[in-house]
Amino acid sequence: MEPDPFINEYKYGKYPKAMAVVGFPSVGLVGSIAANFVSRTMKLERIATMISKDFPPYTIIHDGIPSSPVRIYAGERACDDGVRCDQLVVIMSEFIPRPDLIKPVADLILQWCKEKEIDTILTLEGINVGEIAGEVPIYGVASTLRTREMLEKYGVKEMKEGMVSGISGVLLYEGERLGIDVICLLGPARLDYPDARGAARLLEIVAKMLPELKLDPEPLYKEAEQIEQQMKAALESMRQPRKIGDESLIYG
């Protein structure tokens, strides 16, 4: 009998020195939007999905292929000198796991990343700041000395006091306990709608951390309204039963 949850792999291999970007919904859905943008623009390949009998009963369809609500993508980019660069892994979803699933899902992410020799886990979260979103800096929390030094290197203001909940919160405290490198970036976001602009601000930091990927968040700013509408449609589709003959897609 398979454990629950478990990861179903379509492509086997290890990803030494890779960074895993984790995006689950939070304030403004910034984690999901940012992770989706990275996966699309970097043309990453789906390598695995996470499966659980307790996940919501829907499938994400991309390029005609149905997938679990939690997907894992990976890819590599060539550096300017033609040398193979470190790989990038993206773990993403559009649903918030219910409270009793959060710890098992986070533990499975940590276990899988360790097995795949992934170097750093970078999780993305939103902070509700209301009308002053544009004036609030990106904050960061790190699980180890190495990752705290990374925050300083990339000019991220370290959060000294506060609380991080959900998948990111568990990844952080388990990372600290087990000596696993975990960083959580927390960016200002609107509470009342999917905030693509907030996601773009987080991606500015990701682009600094992974300069060889040449990740440009500017298109996300330009596409903000369109992406916000797509995410709203995705969420609405999850709440409502599908009609026979409805061919509209939830992008993923």
N, C-alpha and C positions, 0 to 999 in steps of 0.2 A: 504494500500500500504506500502511495506517495505521501510524503509529509505535507502539511498544509499550513501556510502557503509553500509553494515550491517554484523553482525557476526552470522553465522549459527552454532549452537552448536549441537554436537552429544552426548555429555555427560555433564550433568549439575552438578554443584557443586561449592564450593568456595575453594580458595587456600590460606588460611591465612598464612602470614609470608613467602610466596613463593617469589622467585626471578624470574622475567620474563626476559629471554635473547631475545633480538630483533636483528635479522640479515636480513637486506636488502642489495642489492648490493651497493658497493662503490668502491673505488680504490682497484684493485686486487681481487674484490669479496670476501674480507676476512670475512665480516659479514655473507654472505650467506654460505660460506664454514664452518666457525666455528659453526654456528647454526645447520647446517646439521649434522656435526660431533657429536655435543652434543646429538642431537635427536637420531641418530643411535646408538651411543655407550651406551647411557643410556637406550636404548629401550623404549623411551617415546611413549605414546599412542596419536593418533590424537583425539583431543577433540572438535575441531571447525575449521571452515574456514571463511575467510572474503570474501564477495561477493560484486561485483560492476559491473554494466553494462559497466563501462569504463575501466575495467581491460582487458589486452590482451586476445584474444580469443584462449586460449589453456588450457589444463589440465595437471597437474603433476600426473603421475601414479607411485604408490609405492605398491608393493605386490598385483598388479592387481587392485588396487582401485584408481579411478580418483578423483582428488581433485582440488580445486581452486588454483590459483597461490600463494595465501597467506594462510598458514596453521598454526594452533596452536596445539602444543603438550604439554603433561604434564605427570608427573610421580612422584613417591616418592621412596626413597631408605632407607633401614634399616641401622641405625647406628651400630657401633661395639657392643654396649650394648643391641641391639635388640629394642631400642626405635625408634619410628617413627620419621624420620627427616623431616625438612621442605621440602616442595615440590618444584619442578622445573618446570617452564613453558617456552616453546620456541615458539616464533612467528617469522616465517621466510618466505622468498620469494626469487626468482631468478630474479625478474624484478624490475626496477626502476620506481616508479609511476611518471606519468607526473606531471609537476609543480602544476596544479590546483587540483590534487588529494592528494598531500602530506599532507596538513593541515587536510583535512577530515580523512585520514587514521590514522595520528598521534593522532588526537582527539579521534577517536574511540578506539585506543589502550589504551589511558589514561582512558577513560570512562570504558572500559571493565575491565581493571586491578583494578580500584577502586571498581567496583561492586563485583569482585572476591576476594577482600581483599588481593590482592598481595602487598607485602611489599616494594619491590624495583624493578625498571626497569633498566636493564643493556643493553645498546645498543652498538653495535660493529661497528667500522669504520676503514677504511684504510687511510693512509697518503702517498701521492706520494713523495718518497725520492730518486728515481733514483737508482744509483749504490751503495749508501751508506746505503741501507736498514738495513743491519745487525748491524750498529753502532748507530742507532737512538733508544732512549728509547721509551717505551710505555707511552703515555700521557693520562691524564684523565681530564674530565670536570664533575662537579657535580652540582646539582640544589639546594641542601640544605646543612645546616651545618653538619647534620648527614652523608651525603654521601661524603662531603669533608673530614670528619674525616676518612671515610672508605678508601679513596684514600691514605691518609697518613699511615694508618694502614697496607695496603698491598704494600707499597713502590712504588706507582704509582706517577709519576711526574705530578703535576697539571699544566695544560695549563693556563697561566695567560693572554695571549693576543692571539687573532686569531679568526677564524670563523669555525663553524660546519654547514654544509648544510644538506638539505634533511630531511628524517624522524627523524634522530637523532637530528638535529638542533631544530626542532619544539618540540620534546619531552623534550629537555632541557629547552627551554625558557618557555614553558607551565608548566613544572614541577616546575620551579622557581616561576612562577606567582601563581600557585595553591598550593604550598607547598607539592608537590609530589616528592618522592625520586627517582631521575633519575641520573644514571651515564653513561657517554659515554667514552669508552676506544678507543683510537686512536693509531693504530699500523702501523709501516712502511710496505709498500707494493709496489710491482711493478705495474706500470700503464698499461703495455702492455700485461699482461696475468694473468689468475687467480692464485693467490699467496697463495697456501696452507701453505707454510712455514710462511708467515705473519699471517695467521689465527692461526697457532699453537702457535705463540708468544702471541697472545691475550688470547688463552686458558690457557696459563700458569698462567695468572692473575686470570682468572675465576676459575681455580682449587684451587688457594689459598683462594678465597672468599667462595668456596663451598667444603671444604675439605672432608666432609662426603660422597660426591658423588664419591670420588676416581677417578676423571676425569684425565686421563693420556693423555697429548697431544703428547707423543712420537710417537705413531702409525701414527699420522697425518704427522709428519715429514717424516716418512718412506713411507707413502702412497702419499706424496705430488705430485709426477709426475702423478700417476694414477688419483688422484682426479682432478688435473688440466685438464687432458684430458677429464674427465667426464663433468666438468663444461663447457669446450669449446664445447663439443658435444651438451650439453643442450642449450647453447646460439645459436649455429648454427641451431639446430632444431627449435628454436623459430622463426628464421629469414626465414626459408624455408618452403614451403608447404609440408605436409606429403604425401608420395606415398602410394597407396593402397598396402597392404601386408607388409608394413614396420613395423617390430616388435621391433625395437630398442627403448630403454626406456630413459626417462629423470629421473634421480633419484631424490627423494625428501623426 
